[in-house]
């Protein structure tokens, strides 16, 4: 099978996030985050799993960077634990926490890997949650202070800084469905949180630029196209509503200075004058995370998605064509900056047998999505890089350690890392790209 050809300067990488891999939650001055609190609350996660140890990356980061280098990858996307750097979310900074990210960035650079930092991947300092969390508009100001300090600290060495990862998850899963920390179930609160997240993003970009931060600045959004299950008006209206709430709710304020309207969308946040001007700061890049499409069926129970190419271990439909549909649609609707696919990957029921992990479904998933991505580039979408999610099997939030997304198998009892077949495939694919 012939590989799709990507631009010569296309960036190939992998991604992780702090709470999912670092462990060391009570070491070297780190303060508790909402995920420490949530995961230690009985009944919130599979098997009561927590991120207390996770992949022990805090102590093993050099080994993990060596894995990235061994795969021949040029980029690594990681997130920063706010409470490791500023335990209370305001006030005093933790020198040992800051020094960890200095060491990580320097180690990446020494191995020829460009660091791509994300400031917030869902782990709000618990001290700020105690004051209202993201429902409190003041948290956007605390985030701005944090962003400026981290931008000044790392901005001369990292290749990019993203403010937020997937604000939809923080807002909806954290405050509407209650599946994620802090575990609230208040739909009106969720839309207000979404607004404060977007506000914090805009304020942070404005403040980092004013402070002279040199790194390109952007945001990472999880996005999917929405497909109506049939031509019926009810299914089409549902698809429009789901797309509005999942994609347009975050894109429209940033690019169009408004929230979307669609049939069935009736909850909106309280907005102050000039909020949209603050949110709509120019982006140097947009990070897009894509896993599957939205399948919109108004039936009760809903008609399941066709899943002609199967489903992942999360139960998500494998639908590579959705990445092409999404990107072409975004290009049509918005004046986009350069895009990075900042997450794409699958959970698979991997088993380590005789020192090997044969994960053929993941290889098929990756190949299909990279083919779709190459078609999007051919259609004129300016995509500059791809980060597979994830480098390591890790703590998968409310699913605990039950789901494995990694290219690298982790034995959590021993912390032994083993490259899966998909890691070898990705390494070889990237090497072939360099030779094309």
C-alpha positions as CSV (number, residue, x, y, z in Angstrom):
1,X,0.0,0.0,0.0
2,X,1.4,3.4,-1.0
3,X,1.9,6.0,1.7
4,X,0.3,9.4,1.3
5,X,2.9,12.1,0.8
6,X,3.1,15.0,3.2
7,X,5.0,18.2,2.9
8,X,8.8,18.0,3.6
9,X,8.6,20.2,6.6
10,X,5.5,18.5,8.1
11,X,5.9,17.9,11.8
12,X,5.4,14.4,13.2
13,X,4.9,14.0,16.9
14,X,3.1,12.5,19.9
15,X,1.1,14.0,22.8
16,X,0.5,13.5,26.5
17,X,-0.9,15.5,29.4
18,X,0.4,16.1,32.9
19,X,-2.1,14.4,35.2
20,X,-2.3,11.4,32.9
21,X,1.4,10.6,33.1
22,X,3.4,12.5,35.7
23,X,2.4,10.9,39.0
24,X,4.4,12.4,41.9
25,X,1.2,14.2,43.0
26,X,2.5,15.1,46.5
27,X,6.2,15.6,45.7
28,X,8.4,18.6,45.5
29,X,5.7,21.1,46.5
30,X,3.0,20.2,44.0
31,X,-0.5,21.3,45.2
32,X,-3.7,19.2,44.7
33,X,-5.8,19.7,41.6
34,X,-9.4,19.0,41.0
35,X,-8.5,15.7,39.4
36,X,-6.7,14.6,42.6
37,X,-9.9,15.4,44.5
38,X,-12.3,13.8,41.9
39,X,-10.3,10.6,41.4
40,X,-10.1,10.0,45.1
41,X,-13.9,10.4,45.5
42,X,-15.4,6.9,45.6
43,X,-17.4,5.8,42.5
44,X,-16.0,8.5,40.2
45,X,-13.5,6.4,38.3
46,X,-13.2,2.8,37.1
47,X,-11.7,0.7,39.9
48,X,-11.2,3.9,41.9
49,X,-8.1,4.5,39.9
50,X,-6.2,7.8,40.5
51,X,-3.3,9.5,38.8
52,X,-1.2,9.3,42.0
53,X,1.6,7.4,40.2
54,X,0.3,7.1,36.6
55,X,3.3,6.5,34.3
56,X,5.8,8.0,36.9
57,X,6.9,10.4,34.1
58,X,8.0,13.0,36.7
59,X,10.9,10.7,37.5
60,X,11.2,8.9,34.1
61,X,10.9,11.9,31.7
62,X,14.4,11.3,30.3
63,X,13.5,7.7,29.4
64,X,10.3,8.9,27.8
65,X,12.0,11.6,25.8
66,X,14.5,8.9,24.6
67,X,11.5,6.9,23.4
68,X,10.3,9.8,21.3
69,X,13.7,10.3,19.8
70,X,14.0,6.6,19.1
71,X,10.8,6.9,17.0
72,X,12.4,9.6,14.9
73,X,9.7,12.1,15.8
74,X,10.3,15.9,15.7
75,X,7.6,17.1,18.1
76,X,6.3,16.4,21.6
77,X,3.1,18.0,22.9
78,X,2.8,18.0,26.7
79,X,0.8,19.9,29.3
80,X,1.9,21.8,32.3
81,X,0.5,21.0,35.8
82,X,-0.6,24.4,37.1
83,X,-0.7,23.2,40.7
84,X,2.9,21.9,40.3
85,X,4.1,25.3,39.3
86,X,1.7,27.5,41.4
87,X,0.2,25.2,44.1
88,X,-2.7,27.6,45.1
89,X,-3.4,28.8,41.5
90,X,-2.3,32.3,42.7
91,X,0.4,33.7,44.9
92,X,3.6,31.8,45.5
93,X,5.4,29.9,42.7
94,X,7.0,26.5,43.3
95,X,10.6,26.6,42.2
96,X,10.9,22.8,42.0
97,X,7.8,22.5,39.8
98,X,9.1,25.2,37.4
99,X,12.5,23.5,37.3
100,X,10.9,20.2,36.2
101,X,9.5,21.8,33.1
102,X,12.8,23.5,32.4
103,X,14.5,20.1,32.5
104,X,11.9,18.5,30.3
105,X,12.1,21.3,27.7
106,X,15.9,21.3,27.7
107,X,16.0,17.5,27.4
108,X,13.7,17.6,24.4
109,X,15.8,20.2,22.7
110,X,18.9,18.3,23.4
111,X,17.3,15.4,21.5
112,X,16.2,17.5,18.6
113,X,12.5,17.4,19.5
114,X,10.5,20.6,19.4
115,X,8.4,21.2,22.6
116,X,4.8,22.1,22.3
117,X,3.3,23.2,25.6
118,X,-0.3,23.3,26.7
119,X,-1.0,25.4,29.7
120,X,-4.3,23.8,30.8
121,X,-5.4,20.2,30.4
122,X,-8.2,20.0,32.9
123,X,-6.2,20.0,36.2
124,X,-7.3,23.2,37.9
125,X,-5.7,23.8,41.3
126,X,-8.1,22.7,43.9
127,X,-7.6,25.9,45.9
128,X,-9.2,27.8,42.9
129,X,-12.0,25.3,42.7
130,X,-12.7,26.1,46.4
131,X,-13.3,29.7,45.3
132,X,-15.7,28.7,42.6
133,X,-13.4,27.3,39.9
134,X,-14.2,28.2,36.3
135,X,-17.6,29.3,37.3
136,X,-15.9,32.3,39.0
137,X,-14.9,34.9,36.4
138,X,-11.9,35.7,38.5
139,X,-10.3,32.4,37.6
140,X,-9.8,33.7,34.1
141,X,-7.6,36.4,35.6
142,X,-5.7,33.9,37.7
143,X,-5.1,31.8,34.5
144,X,-3.8,34.9,32.7
145,X,-1.2,35.5,35.5
146,X,-0.2,31.8,35.3
147,X,0.1,32.0,31.4
148,X,2.3,35.1,31.5
149,X,4.7,33.5,34.0
150,X,4.9,30.2,32.1
151,X,5.2,32.1,28.8
152,X,8.1,34.1,30.1
153,X,9.7,31.1,31.5
154,X,9.5,28.8,28.5
155,X,8.5,31.0,25.6
156,X,12.1,31.4,24.2
157,X,12.5,27.6,24.0
158,X,9.2,26.0,23.1
159,X,7.8,25.8,19.6
160,X,4.2,26.7,20.6
161,X,2.1,27.4,23.6
162,X,-1.6,26.5,23.6
163,X,-3.8,28.0,26.3
164,X,-6.4,25.3,26.7
165,X,-6.9,21.7,25.7
166,X,-10.6,20.9,24.8
167,X,-12.5,23.4,26.7
168,X,-15.7,21.5,25.8
169,X,-14.6,18.7,28.1
170,X,-14.0,21.1,31.0
171,X,-17.3,22.8,30.5
172,X,-19.6,19.9,29.5
173,X,-18.1,16.8,31.0
174,X,-16.9,18.6,34.1
175,X,-20.0,20.8,34.7
176,X,-23.0,19.3,32.8
177,X,-22.7,15.5,32.8
178,X,-20.5,15.3,35.8
179,X,-18.3,12.6,34.3
180,X,-15.1,14.7,34.7
181,X,-13.8,16.8,37.5
182,X,-15.2,18.8,39.3
183,X,-18.2,16.6,38.7
184,X,-21.0,19.1,38.6
185,X,-24.3,18.6,36.8
186,X,-25.6,22.1,36.0
187,X,-26.2,22.9,32.3
188,X,-26.4,26.6,32.9
189,X,-23.1,26.5,34.8
190,X,-21.5,24.6,31.9
191,X,-22.2,27.3,29.4
192,X,-20.9,30.0,31.8
193,X,-17.7,27.9,32.4
194,X,-17.3,27.6,28.6
195,X,-17.4,31.4,28.4
196,X,-14.9,31.9,31.2
197,X,-12.5,29.4,29.6
198,X,-12.7,31.3,26.3
199,X,-12.3,34.6,28.1
200,X,-9.2,33.3,29.9
201,X,-7.8,32.1,26.6
202,X,-8.2,35.6,25.0
203,X,-6.9,37.4,28.1
204,X,-3.9,35.1,28.2
205,X,-3.0,35.6,24.6
206,X,-3.3,39.3,25.0
207,X,-1.2,39.4,28.1
208,X,1.5,37.0,26.8
209,X,2.0,39.1,23.7
210,X,2.2,42.2,25.8
211,X,4.8,40.5,27.9
212,X,6.9,39.8,24.8
213,X,6.4,36.0,24.7
214,X,8.0,34.9,21.5
215,X,6.4,31.4,21.0
216,X,3.5,31.0,18.6
217,X,0.2,31.1,20.6
218,X,-3.0,29.2,20.1
219,X,-5.7,26.9,21.5
220,X,-6.6,23.2,21.1
221,X,-10.2,22.3,20.4
222,X,-11.8,18.9,20.1
223,X,-13.9,18.8,17.0
224,X,-16.0,16.5,14.9
225,X,-18.3,16.8,11.9
226,X,-22.0,15.9,12.6
227,X,-23.8,13.4,10.4
228,X,-27.6,13.1,10.4
229,X,-28.7,9.5,10.7
230,X,-31.3,10.1,8.0
231,X,-32.8,12.8,5.9
232,X,-35.6,13.4,8.4
233,X,-35.9,17.0,9.6
234,X,-35.5,15.8,13.2
235,X,-32.2,14.1,12.6
236,X,-30.9,17.0,10.5
237,X,-31.9,19.5,13.2
238,X,-30.2,17.4,15.8
239,X,-27.0,17.2,13.7
240,X,-27.0,21.0,13.4
241,X,-27.5,21.5,17.1
242,X,-24.8,19.0,18.1
243,X,-22.3,20.6,15.7
244,X,-23.2,24.0,17.1
245,X,-22.6,22.9,20.7
246,X,-19.5,20.9,20.0
247,X,-17.6,22.9,17.3
248,X,-19.2,26.3,16.7
249,X,-19.6,27.1,20.4
250,X,-15.9,27.5,20.6
251,X,-15.0,28.5,17.0
252,X,-17.6,31.2,16.6
253,X,-16.5,33.4,19.5
254,X,-12.9,33.2,18.5
255,X,-13.4,33.8,14.8
256,X,-16.8,35.5,14.5
257,X,-17.2,37.3,17.9
258,X,-20.5,35.6,18.7
259,X,-22.1,32.4,20.0
260,X,-24.0,30.2,17.5
261,X,-27.7,29.9,17.2
262,X,-29.3,26.6,16.2
263,X,-32.6,24.9,16.7
264,X,-32.7,23.6,20.3
265,X,-29.8,25.8,21.6
266,X,-31.4,27.8,24.4
267,X,-28.8,28.2,27.1
268,X,-26.3,31.1,26.9
269,X,-23.8,32.6,29.3
270,X,-23.8,36.0,30.9
271,X,-21.5,38.2,28.8
272,X,-20.0,41.6,29.6
273,X,-19.3,44.3,27.2
274,X,-16.1,43.7,25.1
275,X,-15.9,40.0,26.1
276,X,-16.0,38.9,22.5
277,X,-13.3,41.4,21.6
278,X,-11.1,39.9,24.3
279,X,-11.9,36.3,23.2
280,X,-11.2,36.9,19.5
281,X,-7.5,37.4,19.7
282,X,-5.6,36.4,16.6
283,X,-4.3,32.8,16.7
284,X,-0.9,31.9,15.5
285,X,-2.2,28.3,15.2
286,X,-5.2,26.2,15.9
287,X,-4.9,22.7,17.4
288,X,-7.6,20.3,16.3
289,X,-8.2,17.0,18.2
290,X,-10.2,14.5,16.2
291,X,-11.3,11.0,17.2
292,X,-14.7,10.2,15.7
293,X,-17.8,11.9,14.2
294,X,-21.0,12.9,15.8
295,X,-23.8,10.6,14.6
296,X,-27.1,12.4,15.1
297,X,-30.2,10.2,15.6
298,X,-33.3,11.6,17.1
299,X,-34.8,8.2,17.6
300,X,-35.4,6.7,21.1
301,X,-33.2,4.8,21.5
302,X,-30.9,6.4,18.9
303,X,-30.0,4.6,15.8
304,X,-26.3,3.5,16.2
305,X,-23.6,4.8,13.8
306,X,-22.8,2.4,11.0
307,X,-19.3,1.7,12.2
308,X,-18.4,0.1,8.9
309,X,-14.7,0.2,10.0
310,X,-15.4,-0.9,13.5
311,X,-15.2,0.8,16.9
312,X,-12.5,1.6,19.3
313,X,-12.2,0.2,22.9
314,X,-14.0,3.4,23.9
315,X,-16.9,2.4,21.8
316,X,-16.3,5.2,19.3
317,X,-16.9,4.7,15.6
318,X,-13.7,4.5,13.5
319,X,-14.5,7.1,10.8
320,X,-11.3,8.5,9.2
321,X,-13.4,10.4,6.5
322,X,-14.7,12.6,9.3
323,X,-11.3,14.3,9.6
324,X,-11.4,15.3,6.0
325,X,-15.0,16.4,6.3
326,X,-14.2,18.4,9.4
327,X,-11.2,20.2,8.1
328,X,-12.7,21.1,4.7
329,X,-15.8,22.4,6.5
330,X,-13.7,24.6,8.9
331,X,-11.8,26.1,6.0
332,X,-15.1,26.9,4.3
333,X,-16.6,28.6,7.5
334,X,-13.6,30.4,9.1
335,X,-10.5,32.4,8.3
336,X,-8.2,29.8,9.8
337,X,-4.6,30.1,10.9
338,X,-2.2,27.2,10.4
339,X,-3.6,24.0,11.9
340,X,-2.0,21.1,13.8
341,X,-3.7,17.9,14.4
342,X,-2.9,17.9,18.1
343,X,-4.6,14.6,19.0
344,X,-5.7,11.6,17.0
345,X,-5.6,8.0,18.1
346,X,-7.5,5.1,19.5
347,X,-8.0,3.0,22.6
348,X,-7.4,-0.7,21.8
349,X,-7.7,-3.8,24.0
350,X,-3.9,-4.3,23.9
351,X,-2.2,-7.3,25.4
352,X,1.5,-7.8,26.0
353,X,2.4,-11.3,24.9
354,X,5.9,-12.6,24.8
355,X,7.3,-9.1,24.9
356,X,5.2,-7.8,21.9
357,X,1.9,-5.9,21.5
358,X,0.2,-6.8,18.2
359,X,-2.2,-3.8,17.7
360,X,-3.1,-4.1,14.1
361,X,-6.4,-2.1,14.6
362,X,-4.4,0.9,15.8
363,X,-2.2,0.7,12.7
364,X,-5.2,0.6,10.5
365,X,-6.7,3.6,12.4
366,X,-3.6,5.6,12.0
367,X,-3.2,4.8,8.3
368,X,-6.8,5.7,7.5
369,X,-6.6,9.0,9.3
370,X,-3.3,10.0,7.8
371,X,-4.7,9.3,4.3
372,X,-7.7,11.5,5.1
373,X,-5.4,14.2,6.4
374,X,-3.3,14.1,3.3
375,X,-6.5,14.6,1.3
376,X,-7.4,17.6,3.4
377,X,-4.0,19.2,2.7
378,X,-4.5,18.5,-1.0
379,X,-7.8,20.3,-0.7
380,X,-6.1,23.4,0.5
381,X,-6.3,23.1,4.3
382,X,-3.0,24.4,5.9
383,X,-2.1,21.6,8.2
384,X,1.5,21.8,9.6
385,X,1.8,18.7,11.8
386,X,0.3,15.6,13.4
387,X,0.6,14.5,17.0
388,X,-0.6,10.9,17.8
389,X,-2.5,10.5,21.1
390,X,-0.8,9.1,23.0
391,X,2.9,8.4,23.5
392,X,2.2,6.2,26.5
393,X,-0.7,4.1,27.8
394,X,-1.8,6.3,30.7
395,X,-4.4,7.4,33.2
396,X,-7.5,7.8,31.0
397,X,-9.6,10.1,33.3
398,X,-12.8,8.5,34.6
399,X,-11.8,5.2,32.7
400,X,-8.8,4.9,35.0
401,X,-6.2,2.5,33.6
402,X,-8.8,0.4,31.8
403,X,-8.2,2.0,28.3
404,X,-4.9,2.0,26.4
405,X,-4.3,4.7,23.8
406,X,-0.5,4.5,23.7
407,X,2.0,3.7,21.1
408,X,4.0,2.4,24.1
409,X,2.6,-0.2,26.4
410,X,3.0,0.6,30.1
411,X,3.0,-2.2,32.7
412,X,1.7,-0.1,35.6
413,X,3.1,-2.4,38.3
414,X,6.7,-2.3,37.0
415,X,6.6,0.9,34.8
416,X,8.1,-1.2,32.0
417,X,7.7,0.5,28.6
418,X,7.3,-1.7,25.5
419,X,7.0,-0.4,22.0
420,X,3.8,-1.7,20.3
421,X,3.7,-2.7,16.7
422,X,2.0,0.6,16.0
423,X,5.1,2.4,17.4
424,X,7.3,0.5,15.0
425,X,4.8,1.3,12.1
426,X,4.7,5.0,13.0
427,X,8.6,5.2,13.2
428,X,8.9,3.5,9.8
429,X,6.1,5.7,8.2
430,X,7.9,8.9,9.4
431,X,11.2,7.6,8.1
432,X,9.7,6.8,4.7
433,X,8.2,10.3,4.6
434,X,11.7,11.8,4.9
435,X,12.8,9.7,2.0
436,X,10.0,10.6,-0.3
